[in-house]
């Protein structure tokens, strides 16, 4: 028995290593929000956590606030919307539905653990997928690099973003589909794998529905590439499994937004929701969903250069080099009928590598056009590359699926040196340099690194405590970007809507029944301008308290 166990471990040493390292990173990923009340640094996180809690407790995704019937929908934080006087999610419904359902079983405390767990599961299946397509050694090193990849690391730790859960389910769904095509399985097992693939793909798109076009295109290409091995029954199994997961989302969309073919998608930078709805304008709206920001080559050039080439220079250099080497060798294989790529001659199993490479390049181009045309202003100095940029979140699939090409480049780099000992030293040295650079960037980035995020979270706790101790439970706080800190303990109005005479009249009406405050942060010029606008409109601002930094104040809004 003992000998059998040792043989099993020895035969699956790489998998044991991946699982062991993955468990260590599960603890590390869970550290950011451990031991403190969950206060987030993004309104998206706050909204997802709030509605996950709400669904876990009350099985609903909307909250009625009588004051919103008076205010015309002014009272809500960013990443939320108001419909019929009710707060509703301003983003995809998949996360609150999934995480809330899990929390019904394991408790509210489990919500912040789900993303780190899914991240590690995604990494393990990434190992399986790359092993099926490339080689085991490439899969092992690729998975280790994935676990320390800065964007994957950061958003596995910031557990209320959709991106890591989305890509993890996508990886799992991709593995089950690819594996059953590459290996001779029984029909029963093949149908099981197809069903699991459909379920996981559905879960991935429930979490980020905006990715539906390119995700389904990837699966369609894989199906078309394997028509000889695909039967109608197998395709039906995948489709039925996919819609078994997506149907609850369609039902929830109908319940929340009024149409099954609607989904709200908010970008935190805009604080608004755009919906894809059925009706006369359906085709026009589908076009907007495919290219919601149009095509902006100027913005695309800036974003691509900064966040695909400069942000992680080692990744860009080795990914491009590895992809070029693979394409070169595959072309030579077709021409000369032989190659030494990855250490062996051309074989039929090299076709998955070709398909993987072409899909990677195509999807990368699609995502560059789709998100690169979106002009994002998240930091006052656009020349500064920030780890917390939305571009990094949106392009997470590009970073992840480019990793095998990084590893191919490392192996090719070693082959340039004939001495095996020196070659190994170079490869290991480069590998550990990549690890050091990645961890240093992830933890010590001064603006959005793990350490900075933890520090900002602690500072936000003090801000929240000061505001809560100085305001009433039923009061409203007008704020700029502190809504993510104050909500849901206090109702909030984000400053930007309060510009029209109608909004100001509504504010006067609400003041007859509710106390309203303004939180001013000297770094937020919008709130400073709003404060001046309120005074000019005839309101009085009565000082309440100072907060943590000079010029950071809380004032009560009064009628003259």
Long-range contacts (C-beta under 8 A, 24 or more apart in sequence): 14-127, 14-136, 14-137, 14-139, 14-140, 15-124, 15-127, 17-140, 18-123, 18-124, 18-127, 18-140, 18-143, 18-144, 19-124, 21-144, 21-147, 22-120, 22-123, 22-124, 22-147, 23-120, 25-119, 25-120, 25-123, 25-147, 25-153, 25-156, 26-116, 26-117, 26-119, 26-120, 28-157, 29-115, 29-116, 29-119, 29-120, 29-153, 29-156, 29-157, 29-159, 30-112, 30-113, 30-116, 30-157, 31-157, 31-450, 32-157, 32-158, 32-159, 32-450, 32-453, 32-454, 32-457, 33-112, 33-157, 33-159, 33-457, 36-457, 36-458, 36-461, 37-461, 38-112, 39-457, 39-460, 39-461, 39-464, 39-484, 39-485, 40-158, 40-160, 40-457, 40-484, 41-158, 41-453, 41-456, 41-457, 41-460, 41-484, 42-158, 42-160, 42-161, 42-268, 42-484, 43-77, 43-78, 43-79, 43-80, 43-268, 43-271, 43-481, 43-483, 43-484, 44-79, 44-91, 44-160, 44-161, 44-266, 44-268, 45-158, 45-159, 45-160, 45-161, 45-484, 46-77, 46-79, 46-160, 46-483, 46-484, 46-487, 47-77, 47-78, 47-79, 47-80, 47-89, 47-90, 47-91, 48-89, 48-91, 48-95, 48-96, 48-99, 48-160, 48-161, 48-162, 49-111, 49-112, 49-160, 50-487, 50-488, 51-89, 51-96, 51-100, 52-95, 52-96, 52-99, 52-100, 52-103, 52-111, 52-160, 53-100, 53-103, 53-108, 53-111, 54-96, 54-100, 55-96, 55-97, 55-99, 55-100, 55-101, 55-103, 56-99, 56-100, 56-101, 56-103, 56-104, 56-108, 56-111, 57-108, 59-100, 61-88, 61-89, 61-93, 61-96, 61-97, 61-252, 61-255, 61-256, 62-86, 62-87, 62-88, 62-256, 63-87, 65-491, 67-476, 67-491, 67-510, 67-513, 67-514, 70-506, 70-509, 70-510, 71-493, 71-506, 71-510, 72-502, 72-506, 74-493, 74-497, 74-498, 74-503, 74-506, 75-476, 75-491, 75-492, 75-493, 76-492, 76-493, 76-494, 77-483, 77-484, 77-487, 77-492, 77-494, 78-266, 78-268, 78-271, 78-481, 78-483, 78-484, 78-494, 79-266, 79-268, 79-271, 81-264, 81-266, 81-272, 81-273, 83-256, 83-257, 83-258, 88-256, 88-257, 88-264, 89-256, 89-264, 90-264, 90-266, 90-272, 90-273, 91-162, 91-264, 91-265, 91-266, 92-162, 92-206, 92-207, 92-208, 92-209, 92-210, 92-263, 92-264, 92-265, 93-206, 93-249, 93-252, 93-253, 93-256, 93-263, 94-162, 94-203, 94-205, 94-206, 94-207, 94-208, 94-209, 94-249, 95-160, 95-162, 95-165, 95-207, 97-206, 97-248, 97-249, 97-252, 98-165, 98-203, 98-206, 98-207, 111-159, 111-160, 112-159, 112-160, 113-159, 114-159, 114-165, 115-155, 115-156, 115-159, 115-160, 115-161, 115-164, 115-165, 116-156, 116-157, 116-159, 118-164, 118-165, 118-168, 118-169, 119-152, 119-156, 119-164, 119-168, 121-168, 121-172, 122-164, 122-167, 122-168, 122-169, 122-171, 122-172, 123-147, 125-168, 125-171, 125-172, 125-175, 126-171, 126-400, 128-175, 128-179, 129-171, 129-174, 129-175, 129-178, 129-179, 130-404, 132-175, 132-178, 132-179, 132-182, 132-183, 132-352, 133-178, 133-352, 133-353, 133-356, 133-404, 134-342, 134-353, 134-404, 134-408, 135-342, 138-342, 138-404, 138-407, 138-408, 138-411, 139-404, 141-407, 141-410, 141-431, 142-403, 142-404, 142-406, 142-407, 145-403, 145-406, 145-407, 145-434, 145-438, 146-400, 146-403, 148-435, 148-438, 148-439, 148-442, 149-312, 149-315, 149-399, 149-400, 149-403, 149-438, 150-312, 150-387, 150-438, 150-441, 150-442, 151-387, 151-392, 151-393, 151-395, 151-396, 151-399, 152-396, 152-399, 152-400, 153-438, 153-439, 153-442, 153-450, 154-387, 154-388, 154-442, 154-448, 154-449, 154-450, 155-393, 155-396, 157-450, 157-453, 158-453, 161-393, 162-207, 162-208, 163-208, 163-393, 163-394, 163-396, 164-396, 165-204, 165-207, 166-204, 166-205, 166-207, 166-208, 166-211, 167-204, 167-396, 167-397, 167-400, 168-204, 169-200, 169-201, 169-203, 169-204, 169-207, 170-200, 170-201, 170-204, 170-215, 170-397, 171-400, 172-196, 172-200, 173-197, 173-198, 173-199, 173-200, 173-201, 173-203, 173-204, 173-219, 174-218, 174-219, 174-222, 176-200, 177-219, 177-222, 177-238, 178-222, 178-352, 181-222, 181-226, 181-229, 181-230, 182-349, 182-352, 190-234, 191-233, 191-234, 191-237, 194-234, 194-237, 194-238, 194-241, 195-237, 195-238, 195-240, 195-241, 196-241, 197-238, 197-241, 198-237, 198-238, 198-239, 198-240, 198-241, 198-242, 198-244, 198-245, 199-241, 199-242, 199-244, 199-245, 201-242, 202-241, 202-242, 202-243, 202-244, 202-245, 202-246, 203-245, 205-246, 206-245, 206-246, 206-248, 206-249, 209-249, 209-263, 209-265, 210-263, 210-265, 210-289, 210-292, 213-289, 213-290, 214-363, 214-366, 214-367, 214-370, 218-359, 218-363, 221-355, 221-359, 222-355, 225-355, 265-292, 267-374, 267-390, 268-390, 269-376, 269-377, 269-378, 269-390, 271-494, 271-496, 290-370, 291-369, 291-370, 291-373, 292-370, 292-374, 293-370, 293-371, 293-373, 293-374, 293-375, 294-373, 295-369, 295-373, 296-372, 296-373, 296-374, 296-375, 299-372, 299-373, 299-374, 299-375, 300-368, 300-369, 300-372, 300-373, 302-382, 303-368, 303-371, 303-372, 303-374, 303-376, 303-391, 304-368, 304-372, 306-385, 306-391, 307-385, 307-389, 307-391, 307-392, 307-395, 308-368, 308-395, 308-398, 310-385, 311-385, 311-387, 311-389, 311-392, 312-399, 312-438, 312-441, 314-406, 314-433, 314-434, 314-437, 315-399, 315-402, 315-403, 315-406, 317-409, 318-405, 318-406, 318-409, 318-410, 319-402, 319-403, 319-405, 319-406, 319-409, 320-405, 321-405, 321-409, 321-412, 322-404, 322-405, 322-406, 322-407, 322-408, 322-409, 322-412, 323-357, 323-360, 323-361, 323-402, 323-405, 325-408, 325-409, 325-412, 326-353, 326-357, 326-405, 326-408, 327-357, 330-354, 330-357, 342-408, 342-411, 356-401, 356-404, 357-405, 360-398, 360-401, 360-402, 360-405, 363-397, 363-398, 363-401, 364-398, 364-402, 367-394, 367-395, 367-397, 367-398, 368-395, 368-398, 370-394, 371-395, 379-447, 384-447, 386-445, 386-447, 386-448, 387-441, 387-442, 387-445, 387-447, 387-448, 387-449, 388-447, 388-448, 406-434, 459-548, 460-484, 460-485, 462-547, 462-548, 463-547, 463-548, 463-552, 464-489, 466-545, 466-547, 466-548, 466-554, 467-517, 467-519, 467-547, 467-554, 470-517, 470-544, 470-545, 470-554, 471-515, 471-517, 471-544, 471-554, 472-515, 474-514, 474-515, 475-514, 475-515, 475-516, 475-517, 476-510, 476-514, 476-515, 476-516, 476-517, 477-516, 477-517, 477-518, 477-519, 477-554, 478-516, 478-517, 478-518, 478-519, 478-527, 478-530, 478-557, 479-518, 479-519, 479-527, 480-519, 480-521, 480-524, 480-526, 480-527, 481-521, 481-524, 482-519, 482-521, 486-519, 495-526, 495-527, 495-530, 496-526, 498-530, 498-533, 498-534, 499-533, 504-534, 504-537, 507-539, 507-557, 508-559, 511-557, 511-558, 511-559, 515-556, 516-556, 516-557, 517-544, 517-554, 517-555, 517-556, 517-557, 518-554, 518-555, 518-556, 518-557, 519-547, 519-553, 519-554, 520-551, 520-552, 520-553, 520-554, 520-555, 521-549, 521-551, 521-552, 522-549, 522-550, 522-551, 522-552, 531-555
